[in-house]
């Protein structure tokens, strides 16, 4: 493990004024030339597209690896802002910009969508979603981006709608209700489109919802299939150890007695899907991870393994039928759910042979490596953050355990360098105590079953970690002064980009972890970066708006960088 040193710094003082969200749906509606429609072929080939950035995580494999090397280790020190766009919403910014033929689509908290000229930052149109009378959400009013297909842009909203917009004007093509926000359902994830289907999961695991992932028709929003992440039989196999073989300290006899008394808890079991699935078109399968059970910290009301919470799950893309799953933590009472999106790569199996694989970065601080054919676990990485007292049970007065409930790796997507066999993960170290307090299902209200509390006397920090996914070994780590949340981008130029809550946006050498460039954005850089090219010039773009969950400084800037 090597700790990298800061190489160069540039900064910009941004005067960021809070602006009220507009009540108008569309502003400044214009066309951008003759924008080509986004075909399935374009989406299928997105991993090799060195001009566009077509999905929220770059491509269906979700590797967040951009194949352009114009910006590289030799010239990244000359990276400078090309333009800065300021949105009307100054709140937590987690969008990953999508770029299609010179048009950029970004989202903000409260489900606004902007179309921008990706060369200049000029606003083309602005969709300000008219929120319904009830919104119920956890962890901030975030939105993580859009999906594009044909001549439409798709956004999921905080009041649990899926909206299709005209890509050229921002006008609403259709809008459907995904689920009932009165019951605790909300949407912050970016959708993904494949084979004429818009795929979307749901938030609400803290409210006693029944989680799902759904497929809608891109043409008219018709529901095509639903997979419930809490099946009618959620009991499972009564697992007593986690994915790494450590004792979960379950009282199986007490759980079985509770099951006989109250029945299967699947109707209020939670299991939200926070991030888009990875898609294997060759196998016609999708792979996604499922969040925590409800109530988060009180397992007494939900006997059994609580399938498919805290799991990797695979489905048939056409039908939504179950293919396979792997559960990381059965009967989770620590809110260490699976949230960082899965990544498809080729990996070495236990016999040393290359097989189609899946990576997932857990809140536990491990990168898990799976075989794609059956979801089985091949290996897990060295721990990227301290682990202590695992798995001590929550108590009324509070039990200390590391990691805390935010991670490890939170929702932050990893990036991959397939040439190096490395994956890059943003980690948090935030010591907490876990408290349990039994309460009955409150119907649409927050249902934690206790609390997890930060220990103010203990140091908090973060790191960016490079893991060799063929061995599980940590190649390098760079420690940061604050817990990290947001996401990474790797490029063919030998770089990894990631931001911090203190406003710094950095470029690292992907092989060594050396910091090659740094920029002060004036607000927390807690969004996943993207890259694109226009007229032969490569750009890096990222949102700087802070983060509600960790209370990092708010802002409203989308910043694009390039090298002259």
C-alpha positions as CSV (number, residue, x, y, z in Angstrom):
1,X,0.0,0.0,0.0
2,X,1.3,3.4,-0.9
3,X,0.0,6.8,0.2
4,X,0.2,9.4,-2.6
5,X,1.3,13.0,-2.3
6,X,-0.4,16.1,-3.8
7,X,1.3,17.1,-7.0
8,X,-0.4,20.3,-8.1
9,X,-3.3,22.5,-7.2
10,X,-5.5,25.0,-8.9
11,X,-8.6,26.6,-7.5
12,X,-11.6,28.8,-8.3
13,X,-13.7,30.8,-5.9
14,X,-17.3,30.3,-6.9
15,X,-20.0,32.6,-5.6
16,X,-22.9,30.2,-5.3
17,X,-26.2,31.8,-4.5
18,X,-29.3,29.8,-3.5
19,X,-32.1,30.1,-6.1
20,X,-35.7,28.9,-5.7
21,X,-36.8,25.9,-7.8
22,X,-38.9,27.0,-10.8
23,X,-42.5,26.2,-10.9
24,X,-42.4,26.2,-14.7
25,X,-42.0,22.8,-16.4
26,X,-39.9,23.9,-19.4
27,X,-37.6,26.9,-19.8
28,X,-35.7,28.1,-22.8
29,X,-36.8,25.2,-25.0
30,X,-34.5,25.0,-28.0
31,X,-33.1,22.5,-30.4
32,X,-29.5,21.5,-30.7
33,X,-28.9,21.0,-34.4
34,X,-30.1,17.7,-35.7
35,X,-29.5,15.5,-32.8
36,X,-29.4,11.8,-33.8
37,X,-31.6,9.4,-31.9
38,X,-29.9,7.0,-29.4
39,X,-30.2,3.6,-30.9
40,X,-29.9,0.2,-29.2
41,X,-26.7,-0.3,-31.2
42,X,-25.2,2.9,-29.7
43,X,-26.1,1.7,-26.2
44,X,-24.7,-1.8,-26.8
45,X,-21.4,-0.3,-28.0
46,X,-21.1,2.4,-25.4
47,X,-18.0,0.9,-23.8
48,X,-16.0,1.7,-26.9
49,X,-17.6,5.2,-27.6
50,X,-14.8,7.8,-27.1
51,X,-17.2,10.7,-27.9
52,X,-20.4,10.1,-25.8
53,X,-21.3,9.0,-22.3
54,X,-24.5,7.2,-22.8
55,X,-25.5,5.7,-19.5
56,X,-25.1,6.9,-15.9
57,X,-22.2,4.5,-15.4
58,X,-20.8,4.8,-18.9
59,X,-22.0,1.5,-20.4
60,X,-24.0,-1.6,-19.6
61,X,-21.1,-3.2,-17.8
62,X,-20.9,-0.1,-15.5
63,X,-17.1,-0.1,-15.6
64,X,-17.0,3.7,-15.7
65,X,-13.9,3.4,-18.0
66,X,-13.7,6.0,-20.7
67,X,-11.7,4.8,-23.7
68,X,-10.2,8.2,-24.7
69,X,-6.6,8.9,-23.8
70,X,-6.2,12.6,-25.0
71,X,-6.2,13.7,-21.3
72,X,-3.5,11.6,-19.7
73,X,-0.8,11.4,-17.1
74,X,1.5,13.7,-19.1
75,X,-0.8,16.6,-19.6
76,X,-3.5,16.4,-16.8
77,X,-1.6,19.0,-14.8
78,X,-2.8,21.5,-17.5
79,X,-6.5,20.6,-17.0
80,X,-8.6,23.8,-16.6
81,X,-12.3,24.7,-16.4
82,X,-13.8,25.0,-19.9
83,X,-17.2,26.2,-18.6
84,X,-19.3,26.2,-15.5
85,X,-23.1,25.9,-15.4
86,X,-25.0,26.8,-12.3
87,X,-28.4,25.2,-11.8
88,X,-31.4,26.8,-10.1
89,X,-31.3,24.2,-7.3
90,X,-28.6,24.5,-4.6
91,X,-28.8,21.2,-2.8
92,X,-27.1,17.8,-2.8
93,X,-25.8,17.0,-6.3
94,X,-25.2,13.4,-7.2
95,X,-25.9,13.4,-11.0
96,X,-23.6,11.6,-13.5
97,X,-23.8,13.7,-16.7
98,X,-25.0,11.9,-19.8
99,X,-23.6,13.2,-23.2
100,X,-25.2,12.5,-26.6
101,X,-23.8,14.0,-29.7
102,X,-22.9,17.3,-28.1
103,X,-25.9,17.5,-25.7
104,X,-25.4,17.0,-22.0
105,X,-28.2,15.9,-19.6
106,X,-27.9,16.5,-15.9
107,X,-30.2,16.3,-13.0
108,X,-30.4,18.0,-9.6
109,X,-32.1,17.4,-6.3
110,X,-35.9,17.5,-6.5
111,X,-35.8,15.9,-9.9
112,X,-35.0,18.8,-12.2
113,X,-33.4,17.9,-15.6
114,X,-31.2,20.2,-17.7
115,X,-30.1,19.9,-21.3
116,X,-26.8,21.7,-22.0
117,X,-24.6,22.5,-24.9
118,X,-21.7,20.2,-23.9
119,X,-19.1,22.4,-25.6
120,X,-20.1,25.7,-24.0
121,X,-22.3,24.9,-21.0
122,X,-25.2,26.9,-22.5
123,X,-28.7,25.9,-21.3
124,X,-30.8,24.4,-24.0
125,X,-33.9,23.5,-21.8
126,X,-34.9,22.9,-18.2
127,X,-37.5,20.5,-16.9
128,X,-38.6,21.5,-13.4
129,X,-40.7,18.6,-12.1
130,X,-44.0,19.5,-10.5
131,X,-43.8,17.4,-7.3
132,X,-46.9,15.8,-6.0
133,X,-48.4,16.7,-2.6
134,X,-46.5,13.9,-0.8
135,X,-42.8,12.9,-1.0
136,X,-41.2,10.5,1.5
137,X,-37.5,9.9,1.1
138,X,-34.4,8.9,2.9
139,X,-30.9,10.5,2.8
140,X,-31.6,13.6,0.8
141,X,-33.8,14.8,-2.2
142,X,-31.2,13.5,-4.6
143,X,-31.4,12.5,-8.3
144,X,-28.5,10.5,-9.8
145,X,-29.2,11.0,-13.5
146,X,-31.2,10.1,-16.6
147,X,-31.4,7.4,-19.2
148,X,-31.5,8.1,-23.0
149,X,-33.1,6.1,-25.8
150,X,-34.4,7.0,-29.2
151,X,-35.5,10.7,-29.0
152,X,-36.4,10.5,-25.3
153,X,-34.8,11.3,-21.9
154,X,-36.1,9.3,-18.9
155,X,-36.0,10.5,-15.3
156,X,-37.4,9.0,-12.1
157,X,-38.7,11.5,-9.6
158,X,-38.8,11.9,-5.9
159,X,-42.5,11.5,-5.8
160,X,-42.1,8.1,-7.5
161,X,-42.9,8.8,-11.1
162,X,-41.1,7.8,-14.3
163,X,-41.2,10.6,-16.8
164,X,-40.2,10.5,-20.5
165,X,-39.1,13.8,-22.0
166,X,-38.6,14.9,-25.6
167,X,-34.8,15.0,-25.9
168,X,-34.8,18.1,-28.1
169,X,-37.3,20.3,-26.2
170,X,-37.8,18.8,-22.7
171,X,-41.6,18.5,-23.2
172,X,-43.2,15.6,-21.4
173,X,-43.9,12.6,-23.8
174,X,-45.4,10.5,-21.1
175,X,-45.5,10.1,-17.3
176,X,-46.5,7.1,-15.1
177,X,-46.7,6.5,-11.4
178,X,-44.2,3.8,-10.3
179,X,-45.4,3.4,-6.7
180,X,-47.3,5.2,-3.9
181,X,-45.2,7.8,-2.1
182,X,-47.6,7.8,0.8
183,X,-46.3,4.3,1.6
184,X,-42.7,5.5,1.6
185,X,-41.7,4.9,-2.0
186,X,-39.4,7.4,-3.8
187,X,-36.9,7.5,-6.7
188,X,-33.4,8.9,-6.7
189,X,-31.7,6.4,-9.0
190,X,-30.9,6.8,-12.7
191,X,-32.9,4.5,-14.9
192,X,-31.3,2.4,-17.6
193,X,-32.7,1.4,-21.0
194,X,-32.1,-1.9,-22.9
195,X,-34.1,-3.6,-25.6
196,X,-37.0,-1.2,-25.5
197,X,-37.3,-1.4,-21.7
198,X,-36.8,1.3,-19.1
199,X,-35.5,-0.5,-15.9
200,X,-36.0,1.2,-12.6
201,X,-35.8,0.1,-8.9
202,X,-37.2,1.9,-5.9
203,X,-36.1,3.6,-2.7
204,X,-37.9,3.2,0.6
205,X,-36.2,0.5,2.6
206,X,-36.3,2.8,5.6
207,X,-40.1,3.0,5.4
208,X,-41.3,-0.6,5.4
209,X,-42.0,-0.7,1.6
210,X,-41.8,-3.9,-0.4
211,X,-38.9,-3.4,-2.8
212,X,-38.9,-4.1,-6.5
213,X,-37.3,-3.6,-9.9
214,X,-39.7,-2.9,-12.8
215,X,-39.4,-2.8,-16.6
216,X,-41.5,-0.2,-18.6
217,X,-42.0,0.1,-22.3
218,X,-39.9,3.1,-23.7
219,X,-42.7,4.0,-26.2
220,X,-45.6,4.5,-23.8
221,X,-44.6,3.6,-20.2
222,X,-46.6,0.4,-20.1
223,X,-45.5,-1.9,-17.3
224,X,-43.8,-5.0,-18.8
225,X,-42.7,-6.9,-15.7
226,X,-42.1,-6.6,-12.0
227,X,-39.7,-8.5,-9.7
228,X,-40.3,-8.2,-6.0
229,X,-37.0,-8.0,-4.0
230,X,-38.9,-9.4,-1.0
231,X,-40.4,-12.7,-2.3
232,X,-43.5,-14.3,-0.7
233,X,-41.1,-16.7,1.0
234,X,-38.3,-14.5,2.3
235,X,-37.1,-16.9,5.0
236,X,-34.1,-18.4,3.2
237,X,-31.7,-20.9,4.6
238,X,-31.3,-19.5,8.2
239,X,-27.7,-18.5,7.4
240,X,-25.5,-18.0,10.5
241,X,-22.5,-16.5,8.8
242,X,-21.9,-13.6,6.4
243,X,-20.2,-13.8,3.0
244,X,-16.8,-13.9,4.6
245,X,-17.7,-16.7,7.0
246,X,-18.0,-14.6,10.2
247,X,-20.6,-15.4,12.8
248,X,-23.7,-13.2,12.6
249,X,-24.8,-14.0,16.2
250,X,-28.4,-14.8,15.2
251,X,-30.8,-16.4,17.6
252,X,-32.3,-18.9,15.1
253,X,-34.7,-20.5,17.7
254,X,-36.2,-17.1,18.6
255,X,-36.6,-16.2,14.9
256,X,-38.4,-19.4,14.1
257,X,-40.7,-18.9,17.1
258,X,-41.5,-15.4,15.8
259,X,-42.1,-16.7,12.3
260,X,-44.6,-19.2,13.6
261,X,-46.3,-16.4,15.5
262,X,-46.4,-13.6,13.0
263,X,-45.7,-15.2,9.6
264,X,-43.4,-14.1,6.8
265,X,-42.7,-10.3,6.9
266,X,-42.3,-9.9,3.2
267,X,-45.0,-7.2,2.7
268,X,-43.0,-4.6,4.7
269,X,-39.5,-6.0,4.4
270,X,-37.9,-3.2,2.5
271,X,-35.2,-4.1,0.0
272,X,-34.9,-1.0,-2.1
273,X,-32.8,-0.9,-5.3
274,X,-30.7,2.3,-5.2
275,X,-28.6,2.0,-8.3
276,X,-29.1,0.8,-11.9
277,X,-28.5,-2.8,-12.9
278,X,-25.6,-4.0,-15.0
279,X,-26.7,-5.7,-18.2
280,X,-25.2,-8.7,-20.0
281,X,-26.8,-8.6,-23.4
282,X,-25.1,-11.8,-24.5
283,X,-26.6,-13.7,-21.7
284,X,-29.8,-11.6,-21.7
285,X,-29.5,-11.0,-18.0
286,X,-29.4,-8.1,-15.6
287,X,-27.5,-7.9,-12.3
288,X,-28.4,-5.5,-9.5
289,X,-28.0,-5.2,-5.7
290,X,-30.7,-4.9,-3.1
291,X,-30.7,-2.7,0.0
292,X,-31.5,-3.2,3.7
293,X,-34.5,-4.9,5.3
294,X,-37.1,-2.9,7.2
295,X,-36.9,-2.0,10.0
296,X,-33.2,-1.4,9.6
297,X,-31.9,-2.2,13.1
298,X,-34.7,-4.3,14.7
299,X,-34.6,-7.9,13.5
300,X,-37.1,-9.2,16.0
301,X,-40.0,-8.3,13.8
302,X,-38.6,-9.9,10.6
303,X,-37.5,-13.5,11.2
304,X,-35.5,-15.3,8.6
305,X,-32.7,-14.4,6.1
306,X,-34.9,-11.6,4.7
307,X,-34.4,-12.4,1.1
308,X,-33.4,-10.7,-1.2
309,X,-32.1,-7.9,1.0
310,X,-28.3,-7.2,1.1
311,X,-28.0,-9.4,-2.0
312,X,-26.7,-9.5,-5.6
313,X,-29.6,-10.7,-7.8
314,X,-29.8,-11.7,-11.5
315,X,-32.9,-11.7,-13.7
316,X,-33.8,-12.5,-17.3
317,X,-33.9,-9.2,-19.1
318,X,-37.0,-10.1,-21.2
319,X,-39.2,-11.6,-18.5
320,X,-37.9,-10.4,-15.1
321,X,-37.7,-14.0,-14.0
322,X,-35.2,-15.0,-11.3
323,X,-31.9,-16.4,-12.4
324,X,-29.6,-16.4,-9.3
325,X,-28.6,-14.5,-6.2
326,X,-26.0,-14.2,-3.5
327,X,-26.8,-12.8,-0.1
328,X,-23.9,-10.9,1.7
329,X,-25.5,-10.4,5.1
330,X,-28.6,-12.5,6.1
331,X,-31.0,-10.8,8.5
332,X,-29.0,-7.5,8.5
333,X,-29.4,-5.4,11.7
334,X,-26.7,-2.9,10.9
335,X,-28.0,-1.2,7.7
336,X,-24.9,-2.4,5.8
337,X,-27.0,-2.9,2.7
338,X,-25.8,-3.5,-0.9
339,X,-26.0,-0.1,-2.7
340,X,-22.9,0.5,-4.9
341,X,-23.8,-0.7,-8.5
342,X,-22.4,-4.0,-9.7
343,X,-19.7,-4.0,-12.4
344,X,-19.3,-6.6,-15.1
345,X,-15.7,-7.7,-15.8
346,X,-13.8,-10.8,-16.8
347,X,-12.1,-12.3,-13.7
348,X,-9.9,-15.2,-12.7
349,X,-11.8,-17.9,-10.9
350,X,-10.4,-20.0,-8.1
351,X,-8.8,-22.3,-10.7
352,X,-7.0,-19.3,-12.4
353,X,-9.3,-19.4,-15.5
354,X,-10.8,-16.2,-16.9
355,X,-14.6,-16.2,-16.6
356,X,-17.4,-13.6,-16.9
357,X,-17.6,-12.0,-13.5
358,X,-19.3,-9.3,-11.3
359,X,-17.8,-6.9,-8.8
360,X,-19.7,-5.3,-6.0
361,X,-18.2,-2.9,-3.4
362,X,-19.9,-3.4,0.0
363,X,-20.5,-1.2,2.9
364,X,-18.5,-3.8,4.8
365,X,-15.4,-2.4,3.1
366,X,-14.9,-5.5,0.9
367,X,-15.0,-5.7,-2.9
368,X,-16.9,-9.0,-3.7
369,X,-16.0,-10.9,-6.9
370,X,-18.7,-13.2,-8.3
371,X,-19.1,-15.7,-11.1
372,X,-21.7,-14.3,-13.5
373,X,-23.2,-17.7,-14.4
374,X,-24.6,-18.5,-11.0
375,X,-23.8,-15.4,-8.8
376,X,-21.5,-17.5,-6.6
377,X,-18.7,-15.8,-4.7
378,X,-15.2,-16.3,-6.1
379,X,-13.4,-14.1,-3.6
380,X,-13.6,-11.0,-1.5
381,X,-10.9,-8.3,-1.2
382,X,-8.9,-7.3,1.8
383,X,-10.8,-4.9,4.0
384,X,-10.5,-1.3,2.7
385,X,-11.5,0.3,6.0
386,X,-11.2,-0.8,9.7
387,X,-13.5,-3.6,10.8
388,X,-14.1,-4.0,14.6
389,X,-16.6,-6.0,16.7
390,X,-18.3,-7.6,13.7
391,X,-21.1,-8.6,14.0
392,X,-22.0,-7.3,17.5
393,X,-25.7,-7.0,17.9
394,X,-27.3,-3.5,18.4
395,X,-28.4,-2.8,22.0
396,X,-30.7,-0.2,23.6
397,X,-27.7,1.8,24.9
398,X,-25.7,1.3,21.7
399,X,-23.0,-1.1,20.6
400,X,-19.9,0.0,18.8
401,X,-19.0,-1.7,15.5
402,X,-17.0,-0.8,12.5
403,X,-17.8,-0.1,9.7
404,X,-20.6,2.4,10.6
405,X,-23.9,2.3,8.7
406,X,-22.6,4.5,5.9
407,X,-19.8,2.2,4.9
408,X,-17.2,1.1,3.6
409,X,-18.5,1.9,0.2
410,X,-21.9,3.7,0.2
411,X,-23.8,4.2,-3.1
412,X,-20.7,5.5,-4.8
413,X,-20.0,3.6,-8.1
414,X,-16.6,2.1,-8.6
415,X,-14.5,2.5,-11.8
416,X,-12.4,-0.2,-13.4
417,X,-9.2,-0.2,-15.4
418,X,-9.5,-3.5,-17.4
419,X,-5.9,-3.2,-18.7
420,X,-4.6,-3.1,-15.1
421,X,-7.1,-5.5,-13.6
422,X,-7.9,-2.9,-10.9
423,X,-11.1,-1.5,-9.5
424,X,-11.3,1.8,-7.7
425,X,-13.6,2.3,-4.7
426,X,-14.5,5.4,-2.6
427,X,-14.6,4.5,1.1
428,X,-15.9,6.0,4.4
429,X,-14.5,5.5,7.9
430,X,-17.2,6.9,10.2
431,X,-17.3,5.0,13.6
432,X,-20.8,4.5,14.9
433,X,-22.8,2.9,17.7
434,X,-25.9,0.8,16.8
435,X,-29.0,1.2,19.0
436,X,-32.2,-0.9,18.8
437,X,-35.7,0.1,19.8
438,X,-38.7,-2.0,18.8
439,X,-41.6,-0.2,17.1
440,X,-44.5,-1.5,15.0
441,X,-44.9,-0.8,11.3
442,X,-45.9,3.0,11.1
443,X,-47.3,2.9,7.5
444,X,-45.4,5.3,5.4
445,X,-43.2,6.8,8.1
446,X,-39.6,6.3,8.9
447,X,-39.1,2.9,10.4
448,X,-35.5,2.4,11.6
449,X,-36.2,0.3,14.6
450,X,-33.5,2.3,16.5
451,X,-30.7,4.5,15.4
452,X,-27.1,4.5,14.3
453,X,-25.1,7.3,15.8
454,X,-21.7,8.8,14.8
455,X,-19.2,8.8,17.7
456,X,-18.1,12.4,17.8
457,X,-14.9,11.7,19.7
458,X,-13.5,9.4,17.0
459,X,-11.8,10.6,13.8
460,X,-13.6,10.3,10.5
461,X,-11.9,10.0,7.1
462,X,-12.1,8.4,3.7
463,X,-9.9,6.7,1.1
464,X,-9.7,5.9,-2.6
465,X,-8.6,2.3,-2.9
466,X,-7.4,0.3,-5.9
467,X,-8.1,-3.4,-5.6
468,X,-6.7,-6.2,-7.8
469,X,-10.0,-8.0,-8.5
470,X,-8.1,-11.2,-9.7
471,X,-6.5,-11.6,-6.3
472,X,-8.4,-9.5,-3.9
473,X,-5.3,-7.6,-2.8
474,X,-5.2,-3.9,-2.3
475,X,-2.8,-2.3,-4.8
476,X,-2.8,1.2,-3.3
477,X,-4.8,3.5,-1.1
478,X,-4.9,7.3,-0.8
479,X,-6.4,8.6,2.5
480,X,-8.6,11.7,2.4
481,X,-9.4,14.0,5.4
482,X,-13.2,13.4,5.1
483,X,-15.3,10.3,4.4
484,X,-15.7,9.8,0.6
485,X,-19.0,9.6,-1.3
486,X,-19.7,10.2,-4.9
487,X,-18.0,7.9,-7.4
488,X,-15.0,7.4,-9.6
489,X,-14.1,7.5,-13.3
490,X,-11.1,5.8,-14.9
491,X,-9.8,6.6,-18.4
492,X,-7.5,5.1,-21.0
493,X,-5.1,8.0,-20.3
494,X,-4.0,6.2,-17.1
495,X,-6.1,8.4,-14.8
496,X,-8.7,8.0,-12.1
497,X,-10.9,11.0,-11.2
498,X,-12.8,11.4,-7.9
499,X,-14.0,14.2,-5.7
500,X,-14.2,15.0,-2.0
501,X,-16.6,16.7,0.4
502,X,-14.1,19.5,1.0
503,X,-14.5,20.6,-2.6
504,X,-11.4,19.1,-4.1
505,X,-11.7,17.3,-7.4
506,X,-8.6,15.2,-8.1
507,X,-6.9,13.2,-10.8
508,X,-4.9,10.1,-9.7
509,X,-2.4,8.0,-11.6
510,X,-4.4,4.8,-12.0
511,X,-1.4,2.5,-11.6
512,X,0.3,4.1,-8.6
513,X,-2.3,6.4,-6.9
514,X,-0.1,9.5,-7.2
515,X,-2.2,12.7,-7.2
516,X,-1.4,14.5,-10.5
517,X,-3.9,17.4,-10.4
518,X,-6.4,19.0,-8.0
519,X,-9.1,21.6,-8.3
520,X,-11.1,23.4,-5.6
521,X,-14.7,23.5,-6.8
522,X,-16.2,25.6,-3.9
523,X,-18.7,22.9,-2.8
524,X,-18.5,19.2,-2.1
525,X,-17.7,17.1,-5.2
526,X,-19.9,14.2,-4.3
527,X,-21.1,13.1,-7.8
528,X,-19.6,10.6,-10.2
529,X,-17.6,12.2,-13.0
530,X,-18.2,11.6,-16.7
531,X,-16.1,12.2,-19.8
532,X,-16.9,13.0,-23.5
533,X,-15.3,14.5,-26.6
534,X,-16.5,17.2,-29.1
535,X,-14.7,18.2,-32.2
536,X,-11.7,16.2,-31.3
537,X,-11.4,17.6,-27.7
538,X,-11.8,15.5,-24.6
539,X,-13.6,16.9,-21.5
540,X,-14.1,15.7,-17.9
541,X,-17.3,16.9,-16.3
542,X,-18.5,16.7,-12.7
543,X,-21.1,18.1,-10.4
544,X,-20.2,20.2,-7.3
545,X,-23.2,20.5,-5.0
546,X,-22.3,18.8,-1.8
547,X,-24.2,16.0,-0.1
548,X,-27.1,15.8,2.3
549,X,-26.2,12.5,3.9
550,X,-22.8,13.6,5.1
551,X,-23.7,17.3,5.2
552,X,-21.0,18.5,2.9
553,X,-21.1,22.1,1.6
554,X,-23.9,22.7,-0.9
555,X,-23.5,24.2,-4.3
556,X,-25.1,24.2,-7.8
557,X,-22.3,23.9,-10.3
558,X,-21.7,21.5,-13.2
559,X,-18.0,22.0,-14.2
560,X,-16.5,20.8,-17.4
561,X,-12.6,20.7,-17.8
562,X,-10.3,20.3,-20.7
563,X,-6.7,20.7,-21.8
564,X,-5.8,23.4,-24.3
